[in-house]
Amino acid sequence: MPSNPSSLLPVIDAGLPTGVVEPFGQRLSRTGTSLVRHTLTELQINLGKLCNQTCTHCHVDAGPTKKRENMDAKTADRIIELSQTCESITTVDLTGGAPEMNANFRRMVESFRSRGLRVIDRCNLTILSETGFEWVADFLANQQVEVVASLPCYLEDNVDGQRGRGVFGRSIDGLLKLNSLGFGQQGSSLQLDLVFNPTGPSLPPNQTTLEADYKRELKSRYGIEFNRLLAITNIPIRRYATFLHKRGKLASYMTLLADNYNSAAAEQVMCKSLVSIGWDGEIYDCDFNQMIDMPIGGETQTVWSIDSLQEFVDRPISIADHCYGCTAGAGSSCSGAVVAE
């Protein structure tokens, strides 16, 4: 299967020496696991790196200055066209940056929803109160889009420390706005999930237990309700890797991930049923591989070089040592833990 022969060096920007952990591909071989995409049900689309926030854990390196790295109309049209070439696709996951800041966001949502596809918006919540984006919440409700919202903790200091001063308060306001439209409410079809990721170099706690804590605290403190909590492991690439390296914790974090490798989680990773498309039209096995420029199947492919997304079914998945992040403990995917704890 395709792998990265240079271990961690191209995966992170922090200069971690090789040999810190057993190479991920070697671990898979030793445990009798192979990563092959046998079906394609989910299309994840990164609309660009433009974001109204700058977060320490962001593997995308997104922020307010990333105005050039954003999807154009021609690429968006081609993705819409290609999405119709694979009948097994049921879900489109729109991410960024803040995907809502891309000029093509609304028409892509409308196109996918008109075909009955499930559409997910990875929303940072503060975009809902950003000047010029007051339309977002109502639009998401009208289109029956599922909202997956970032809220790494229910405590203000923890959130602001990771995502920026004032982010927690604006996030609470955003959640209250979504609740008022029916998101996360009992009996409503409008789905609202929250995302937890650790504020430090550790694995997420038990997702079910943490969900109960979130629901209790957010309800009692702010009257907020939501459907599910998704616990996601921070992947040691890009900005987060640099953040850890500067604090002397990158090597120990990689060791933690490798020591907690779970072969059952490796069998359930999201890349086995998903492909990821970047803002420039390049295609990857997952969002994390996209951020380190590791092409799908080890060969550069774009939306212009293929005739159908079906071409990526029954294909091996490109891997490197950052994949330990998705296979440690209960596992991690864009939909949270992948195995029961």
C-alpha positions in Angstrom: 0.0 0.0 0.0 1.2 3.5 -0.6 3.1 5.0 2.3 5.3 7.9 3.0 8.9 6.7 3.1 10.2 9.8 4.9 8.2 9.1 8.0 7.2 12.2 9.9 9.4 14.8 8.2 7.0 15.9 5.4 4.0 15.3 7.7 4.9 18.1 10.1 6.7 21.3 9.8 8.5 21.0 13.1 11.5 18.9 12.2 10.7 15.8 14.4 13.5 13.2 13.9 12.7 10.0 12.3 12.5 6.8 14.4 10.4 8.3 17.2 7.6 5.7 16.7 7.3 2.5 14.7 6.3 3.5 11.1 2.6 3.3 10.7 2.7 1.1 7.6 4.9 -1.3 9.5 2.4 -1.4 12.4 -0.4 -2.2 10.0 1.5 -5.0 8.4 2.4 -6.4 11.8 -1.2 -6.4 13.0 -2.6 -7.8 9.7 -4.5 -4.7 8.7 -4.8 -3.2 5.3 -6.4 0.2 4.4 -8.4 -0.1 1.1 -11.4 1.9 0.0 -14.0 -0.7 -0.9 -16.9 1.8 -1.2 -17.4 5.5 -1.5 -20.3 7.0 0.4 -18.9 10.4 1.5 -17.4 13.3 -0.4 -15.6 15.8 1.8 -14.9 19.2 0.1 -12.6 21.8 1.5 -13.7 25.1 0.1 -10.6 27.0 1.3 -8.5 28.2 4.1 -10.2 31.5 4.6 -11.6 31.7 8.2 -12.6 34.3 10.6 -10.6 32.5 13.4 -7.1 31.4 14.0 -6.9 28.3 16.2 -3.8 26.7 17.7 -5.1 23.1 16.9 -6.0 23.9 13.3 -4.4 21.4 10.9 -5.6 23.5 7.9 -3.5 26.5 8.8 -6.7 28.5 8.2 -7.2 32.2 9.1 -8.4 35.6 8.0 -5.4 36.2 5.8 -5.9 33.1 3.6 -7.8 34.8 0.9 -6.1 33.3 -2.1 -6.5 29.7 -1.1 -10.1 29.4 -1.9 -12.2 27.4 -4.4 -13.2 29.2 -7.6 -16.5 28.7 -9.5 -15.0 26.5 -12.2 -13.7 24.0 -9.7 -17.0 24.0 -7.7 -18.9 23.3 -10.9 -16.7 20.4 -11.8 -17.1 18.9 -8.3 -20.9 19.1 -8.6 -20.6 17.4 -11.9 -18.3 14.6 -10.6 -20.5 14.0 -7.6 -23.1 12.6 -9.9 -20.7 9.9 -11.3 -20.7 7.8 -8.2 -24.2 6.6 -7.2 -23.0 5.3 -3.8 -22.3 8.8 -2.5 -25.0 9.8 0.1 -23.2 12.5 2.1 -21.4 15.7 1.2 -19.2 17.2 4.0 -18.3 20.9 3.5 -15.4 22.1 5.4 -12.7 24.9 5.4 -11.5 27.3 6.9 -15.0 28.6 7.4 -16.8 27.0 4.3 -19.5 29.6 4.5 -17.0 32.3 3.6 -16.6 30.8 0.1 -18.7 32.5 -2.6 -19.7 29.1 -4.0 -21.0 27.7 -0.7 -24.7 28.5 -1.1 -25.1 27.2 -4.6 -23.2 24.0 -3.9 -25.4 23.3 -0.9 -28.5 24.0 -3.0 -27.3 21.7 -5.7 -26.5 18.8 -3.4 -29.7 19.1 -1.4 -31.8 19.3 -4.6 -30.6 15.8 -5.3 -31.5 14.5 -1.8 -27.9 14.2 -0.6 -27.2 14.7 3.1 -25.1 17.8 3.5 -22.9 18.6 6.5 -21.6 22.1 7.3 -18.5 22.2 9.5 -19.4 25.5 11.3 -17.2 27.3 13.7 -20.2 29.1 15.2 -18.7 32.5 15.3 -19.3 32.9 11.6 -23.0 33.2 12.4 -22.4 36.6 14.0 -19.7 37.8 11.6 -20.6 41.0 9.7 -22.0 40.0 6.2 -22.8 36.4 7.2 -25.9 36.9 9.2 -27.7 34.9 6.5 -25.9 31.6 7.3 -28.1 30.2 10.1 -31.4 30.8 8.3 -29.9 29.4 5.1 -28.8 26.2 6.8 -32.2 25.7 8.4 -34.0 26.3 5.1 -31.8 23.8 3.3 -32.0 21.2 6.1 -28.2 21.1 6.3 -26.7 19.2 9.2 -24.5 21.4 11.4 -21.3 20.1 13.0 -20.1 22.9 15.2 -16.8 23.3 16.9 -16.9 23.7 20.7 -13.8 22.1 22.3 -15.1 22.7 25.9 -18.1 24.0 27.8 -15.7 26.2 29.8 -14.9 29.7 28.6 -11.2 29.8 29.5 -10.4 26.6 27.7 -12.2 27.6 24.5 -10.7 31.1 24.3 -7.3 29.7 25.1 -7.5 27.4 22.0 -9.6 29.5 19.6 -9.1 33.1 20.6 -10.4 35.7 23.0 -14.2 36.1 22.9 -14.8 33.0 20.8 -16.6 31.2 23.6 -19.2 33.9 24.1 -19.9 34.2 20.4 -20.1 30.4 20.1 -22.7 30.3 22.8 -24.7 33.0 21.0 -24.4 31.0 17.8 -25.7 27.8 19.5 -28.7 29.8 20.9 -29.4 31.1 17.4 -29.4 27.6 16.0 -31.6 26.3 18.8 -34.1 29.0 18.1 -34.4 27.8 14.5 -35.0 24.2 15.7 -31.4 22.8 15.4 -30.8 20.2 18.1 -34.3 20.3 19.5 -36.3 17.2 20.3 -38.7 16.3 17.5 -36.9 18.5 15.0 -35.2 17.2 11.8 -32.5 19.8 12.1 -29.4 18.1 13.3 -26.8 19.9 15.5 -23.7 18.0 16.6 -20.8 19.5 18.6 -17.1 18.7 18.2 -14.8 18.2 21.1 -11.0 18.1 20.7 -8.5 18.1 23.6 -7.0 21.4 24.5 -3.7 19.6 25.4 -1.6 16.7 23.9 -3.9 13.9 25.1 -6.5 11.5 23.7 -10.1 12.4 24.0 -12.0 10.9 27.0 -14.9 8.5 26.6 -17.2 10.1 24.0 -20.5 8.9 25.6 -19.5 10.1 29.1 -18.3 13.4 27.7 -21.5 13.9 25.7 -23.5 13.5 28.9 -21.3 16.2 30.6 -21.7 18.6 27.7 -25.5 18.2 27.6 -25.8 18.7 31.3 -23.6 21.7 31.5 -24.7 23.5 28.4 -28.4 23.0 29.3 -28.0 24.1 32.9 -25.7 27.1 32.2 -27.1 28.4 28.9 -30.3 26.4 28.0 -28.5 25.0 25.0 -29.4 21.6 23.5 -27.8 19.5 20.8 -27.9 16.0 19.3 -24.5 14.4 19.5 -21.0 15.1 20.7 -18.2 14.0 18.4 -14.8 13.5 20.1 -11.9 14.0 17.7 -8.2 13.5 18.2 -5.9 16.4 17.3 -3.7 15.2 14.4 0.0 16.2 14.6 0.4 18.0 11.4 0.9 21.7 10.4 0.0 24.3 13.0 -0.7 21.8 15.7 2.6 20.0 15.2 4.4 23.3 15.3 2.5 24.2 18.5 3.6 21.0 20.2 7.2 21.2 18.9 7.7 24.7 20.4 6.6 23.3 23.7 8.8 20.2 23.5 5.8 17.9 23.4 5.6 16.6 19.8 7.7 13.5 20.3 5.8 12.5 23.4 2.5 13.1 21.7 3.4 10.9 18.8 4.5 8.2 21.3 1.2 8.5 23.1 -0.7 8.0 19.8 1.4 5.0 18.8 1.3 3.4 22.2 -2.5 3.5 22.0 -2.9 2.1 18.5 -6.1 0.1 18.2 -6.4 -2.3 15.3 -10.2 -2.3 15.6 -10.2 1.4 15.1 -7.9 1.0 12.1 -10.5 -1.2 10.5 -13.1 1.6 10.8 -11.2 4.7 9.7 -13.2 7.2 7.6 -10.9 7.1 4.6 -12.2 3.6 3.7 -15.4 5.2 2.5 -14.5 8.8 1.8 -12.5 11.0 -0.6 -11.4 14.5 0.1 -11.2 17.3 -2.5 -9.1 20.4 -1.9 -10.0 24.0 -2.8 -7.8 23.7 -5.9 -9.4 20.5 -7.1 -6.7 18.1 -6.1 -8.0 14.8 -4.6 -6.9 13.0 -1.5 -7.7 10.1 0.7 -8.7 12.3 3.6 -8.6 15.9 4.9 -5.4 15.3 6.8 -3.5 13.9 3.8 -4.8 16.9 1.9 -3.1 19.3 4.3 0.3 17.6 3.9 0.0 17.3 0.1 -0.1 13.5 0.2 -2.0 12.6 -3.0 -4.6 9.9 -3.2 -3.1 6.5 -3.9 0.3 8.1 -4.1 -0.4 9.8 -7.4 -1.5 13.4 -8.0 -5.1 13.4 -9.2 -7.4 16.4 -9.8 -11.1 16.8 -10.6 -9.9 17.5 -14.2 -7.8 14.3 -14.6 -10.6 11.8 -13.8 -13.9 10.9 -15.4 -15.6 9.5 -12.4 -15.1 9.4 -8.6 -15.9 5.7 -8.9 -12.2 5.3 -10.0 -11.2 5.5 -6.4 -13.1 2.5 -5.2 -11.1 -0.6 -4.5 -7.9 1.5 -4.2 -5.3 1.4 -1.4 -5.0 4.4 0.8 -1.9 6.6 1.3 -0.6 6.5 4.8 2.1 8.1 7.1 2.7 8.3 10.8 0.1 11.0 11.4 -2.5 8.2 10.8 -1.8 7.1 14.4 -4.1 10.0 15.3 -7.1 8.3 13.7 -6.3 4.8 15.1 -5.4 5.5 18.7 -7.8 4.7 21.5 -11.4 4.7 20.4 -10.3 6.0 17.0 -11.1 9.3 15.5 -12.9 10.4 12.4 -14.8 13.5 11.3 -17.8 11.7 12.9 -16.1 11.2 16.2 -15.0 8.0 17.9 -15.1 4.9 15.6 -15.3 2.1 18.1 -17.0 1.6 21.4 -14.8 2.1 24.5 
